[in-house]
Amino acid sequence: MQVQDLALKLKNNMGLVIKGKDEIIHKVTLCVLAGGHILLEDVPGTGKTTLVKALAKCLSLQFGRVQFTPDLLPSDLTGMSIFDQKSQEFIFRAGPVFTNILLADEINRATPRTQSSLLECMEERQVSIDGVTRPLAEPFFVAATQNPIEIQGTFPLPEAQLDRFMMRLSMGYPDHESERAMLTSFVSANPIDSLEAVVTQEELLDAMAQVRKVHVAENVQDYILRLTAATRTHEKIRLGVSPRGSIALTRAAQASAAVAGRDYVIPDDVKAVAADVLCHRILCKAASAMQQAETQKIVRQILDTTAAPAIG
């Protein structure tokens, strides 16, 4: 199956449940195809959890959900070795990270110790316990949610953890007609219950392999590097984008090109995903409750002032 066809199937099928959020569905699809993780940040009730559940059903993948709380332990995520009295040996009991799609609900409610247990999972796709390294399923995708308004009893994600998310997205409230459509579809039953898979695991892995083969010309690579370098020297930025961010931007641009039906990346692919990939990796010098809006403004300014290469 071509990447473009797969993305269209996902968009149409998820759109049966998630109304009026085609752009969000598109970007989540890009993350999955690029092999990245996503952070959904918005107020409660906007459909973050429903979005991830719908994605899992459409892809016919194993799905695991963990409600993060202050008393959640690292072993509650990764699993642990338990001594079996009958066999007189330790047996490993896998935790919920051994799945394809992990929903980390309200991730900022867990302690930093528990949050950090996801770092190896997200970066290396493996878990090391008791000196034994165990690979995770393929593909492995973390979708974390957090509420940016309620801060009591929460632990802000450190920069090292934020850097491992390919994109940070906000669902936002639906428009009037989309919310009316939601009311109609949910009045008698939950439409997600009748949602059917439209993409097999093998088709998804094949599409992800196609994305990795999308050509990124040297001048486009240079454009990406100039964009990220500009965040490290900007007068208002205290912490700029890391090399991991440059790689994430490249992979997201490859996915954007593949979904558009091209086997090469153009500057518009980079521009289309830049804000979602870069903003959460930036720290402004002036602390502000509106830092997210400020970083978006800065990234837009960098995009406007950094010359894009000519294609052709």
C-alpha positions in Angstrom: 0.0 0.0 0.0 1.3 3.5 -0.9 1.9 5.9 2.0 -0.6 8.4 0.5 -3.3 5.8 0.3 -2.7 4.6 3.9 -2.8 8.2 5.2 -6.1 8.8 3.4 -7.6 5.6 4.9 -6.6 6.7 8.4 -8.0 10.2 7.9 -11.3 9.0 6.7 -11.8 6.3 9.3 -10.6 8.3 12.3 -12.8 11.2 11.0 -15.9 9.0 11.8 -15.1 9.5 15.5 -12.9 12.7 15.7 -15.0 15.4 14.0 -13.5 18.6 12.5 -9.9 17.7 13.4 -8.5 16.7 10.1 -5.3 18.7 10.6 -4.6 17.0 14.0 -5.3 13.5 12.5 -2.9 14.4 9.6 -0.1 15.3 12.0 -0.6 12.3 14.2 -0.4 10.2 11.1 2.9 11.9 10.2 4.3 11.1 13.6 3.3 7.4 13.3 4.8 7.1 9.8 8.0 8.8 10.9 8.3 6.5 13.9 7.9 9.3 16.5 6.1 9.9 19.7 3.5 12.6 20.3 2.5 14.8 23.3 -1.2 15.9 23.3 -1.6 18.9 25.5 -5.1 20.4 26.1 -7.8 20.9 28.6 -9.9 17.8 29.6 -12.7 16.6 27.4 -11.3 17.7 24.0 -10.8 14.1 22.7 -7.2 13.4 23.4 -7.7 9.9 24.7 -10.4 9.1 22.1 -8.0 10.2 19.3 -5.4 7.7 20.5 -7.9 4.9 20.9 -9.3 5.5 17.4 -5.8 5.4 16.0 -5.1 2.0 17.7 -8.3 0.5 16.3 -7.7 1.8 12.8 -4.2 0.3 12.8 -5.2 -3.0 14.3 -2.3 -2.7 16.8 -2.0 -3.7 20.4 -3.1 -0.8 22.7 -2.2 -0.2 26.3 -3.3 2.7 28.5 -1.7 3.8 31.8 -3.3 6.4 34.0 -0.3 8.3 35.5 -0.6 9.1 39.2 1.9 10.2 41.8 2.1 6.7 43.3 2.8 5.0 40.0 6.2 3.2 40.1 8.6 2.6 37.2 8.0 -1.2 37.5 4.3 -0.5 37.0 5.3 0.5 33.5 8.2 -1.6 32.5 7.4 -4.8 34.5 9.4 -6.7 37.0 10.9 -10.1 37.9 8.8 -12.1 40.3 10.0 -15.2 42.2 8.0 -18.3 41.3 7.7 -20.7 44.3 6.8 -23.6 42.0 9.7 -23.3 39.6 12.1 -21.8 42.2 13.2 -19.1 39.7 12.5 -15.5 38.8 9.9 -15.0 36.0 9.6 -11.7 34.2 6.1 -10.2 34.1 6.0 -7.6 31.3 4.5 -4.2 32.0 2.2 -2.2 29.8 5.0 -0.7 27.7 5.2 -4.0 25.9 2.6 -3.0 23.4 2.4 -1.1 20.1 0.6 2.0 21.1 1.0 3.2 24.7 -1.3 5.9 26.0 0.4 7.7 28.9 -2.6 9.6 30.3 -1.8 12.7 32.3 1.9 11.9 32.1 2.8 14.9 34.2 1.0 13.5 37.3 3.7 10.9 37.8 6.9 11.5 39.6 10.1 12.3 37.7 11.4 8.8 38.6 8.5 7.2 36.9 8.6 9.6 34.0 12.2 8.8 33.4 11.5 5.1 33.1 10.0 5.9 29.7 13.2 7.5 28.3 14.9 4.2 27.3 11.6 2.9 25.9 11.0 6.0 23.8 14.5 6.4 22.4 16.0 2.8 22.2 12.7 0.9 21.9 13.9 -1.4 24.7 13.7 -2.0 28.4 16.6 -2.9 30.7 15.6 -4.7 33.9 17.8 -6.8 36.2 20.7 -6.6 33.7 18.6 -8.0 30.8 17.6 -5.9 27.8 14.3 -6.7 26.3 13.2 -5.2 22.9 9.8 -3.7 22.6 7.2 -4.4 19.9 7.5 -3.0 16.4 6.2 -0.5 15.9 6.2 1.2 19.3 4.5 4.5 19.7 3.9 6.6 22.8 1.0 9.1 22.9 1.1 11.1 26.1 -1.5 13.6 27.3 -1.3 16.4 29.8 -3.5 19.2 31.1 -1.7 22.5 30.8 -4.2 24.4 33.0 -4.2 22.3 36.2 -0.7 22.3 37.8 -1.5 21.3 41.4 0.0 17.8 42.1 1.9 17.7 38.8 5.5 17.3 37.8 6.5 19.2 34.7 8.2 17.1 32.1 12.0 17.8 32.0 13.6 19.0 28.7 15.2 15.6 28.2 11.8 13.9 28.1 10.1 16.6 26.0 12.9 16.2 23.5 11.9 12.6 22.9 8.5 13.6 21.6 8.5 14.3 17.9 5.5 16.6 18.1 3.5 18.5 20.7 -0.1 19.1 19.5 -3.2 20.8 21.0 -6.6 19.4 20.1 -8.5 22.6 20.7 -12.3 23.0 20.9 -14.3 21.9 17.9 -16.3 24.4 15.9 -20.0 24.6 16.2 -20.9 22.2 13.3 -18.2 19.6 14.3 -19.5 19.6 17.9 -23.0 19.2 16.6 -21.9 16.2 14.6 -20.2 14.8 17.7 -23.4 15.1 19.7 -25.3 13.3 17.0 -22.8 10.4 16.7 -22.5 9.9 20.4 -26.1 10.2 21.4 -27.0 6.5 20.9 -23.6 4.8 21.1 -19.9 5.4 21.2 -18.8 5.4 17.5 -15.4 4.1 18.4 -16.9 0.8 19.4 -17.9 0.1 15.8 -14.6 1.4 14.3 -12.9 -1.2 12.2 -9.2 -1.6 11.3 -8.3 -0.3 7.8 -4.5 -0.8 8.0 -2.7 -4.0 9.0 0.5 -4.1 11.0 2.5 -5.3 8.0 1.1 -2.4 5.8 2.1 0.1 8.4 5.6 -1.2 8.8 6.0 -1.2 5.0 4.8 2.4 4.9 7.2 3.4 7.6 10.0 1.8 5.6 8.9 3.8 2.5 9.0 7.0 4.5 12.6 6.4 5.5 13.6 6.1 1.8 12.2 9.5 0.9 15.1 11.5 -0.4 16.3 14.6 1.4 18.6 16.7 -0.8 21.7 18.3 0.6 20.4 21.8 0.2 17.2 20.8 2.1 19.3 19.2 4.9 21.3 22.5 5.0 18.0 24.4 5.3 16.9 22.2 8.3 20.3 22.7 10.0 20.1 26.5 9.5 16.6 26.6 11.1 17.7 24.6 14.1 21.0 26.6 14.4 19.0 29.8 14.4 17.2 28.6 17.6 20.5 28.3 19.4 21.6 31.9 18.7 18.3 33.7 18.9 18.4 36.5 21.4 15.2 35.5 23.2 16.1 31.8 23.5 17.9 30.2 26.4 17.9 26.6 25.2 17.8 25.9 21.4 16.9 22.8 19.4 19.1 19.8 19.9 20.5 17.5 17.1 17.7 15.1 18.0 15.4 17.9 17.1 17.1 18.3 13.7 16.6 14.5 13.1 13.0 14.7 14.2 12.3 17.6 11.8 13.9 15.7 8.9 11.9 12.5 9.6 8.6 14.5 10.0 9.3 16.3 6.7 10.0 12.9 5.0 6.6 11.7 6.2 4.9 14.9 5.0 6.4 14.4 1.5 5.4 10.7 1.4 1.8 11.5 2.4 1.8 14.1 -0.4 2.8 11.4 -2.9 6.4 12.5 -3.4 9.6 10.6 -2.9 11.6 13.7 -2.1 11.4 16.5 0.5 10.8 20.1 -0.4 11.1 23.1 1.9 7.3 23.4 2.2 7.4 19.9 3.9 9.8 21.3 6.5 7.8 24.4 7.0 4.5 22.5 7.5 5.8 20.5 10.5 8.5 22.9 11.9 6.4 24.6 14.6 5.0 21.3 16.0 8.4 19.6 16.0 10.5 22.5 17.3 8.5 24.6 19.7 8.5 22.2 22.7 12.3 21.9 22.4 12.9 25.6 23.0 13.2 27.5 26.3 12.8 31.2 26.3 15.1 33.4 28.4 12.1 35.2 30.0 9.9 32.8 32.0 6.3 33.3 31.0 2.9 31.6 31.4 2.6 32.2 27.7 5.9 30.5 26.8 4.3 28.1 24.3 2.7 31.0 22.3 6.0 32.9 22.5 8.1 29.9 21.1 5.6 29.6 18.3 6.0 33.2 17.5 9.8 32.8 17.5 9.7 29.7 15.3 7.5 31.5 12.8 9.9 34.4 12.8 12.9 32.1 12.1 11.0 30.4 9.3 10.2 33.9 7.8 13.8 35.1 8.0 15.6 31.9 6.9 16.0 31.6 3.2 14.6 28.3 1.8 16.5 26.6 -1.0 15.2 26.7 -4.6 13.8 23.3 -5.8 14.1 22.3 -9.4 
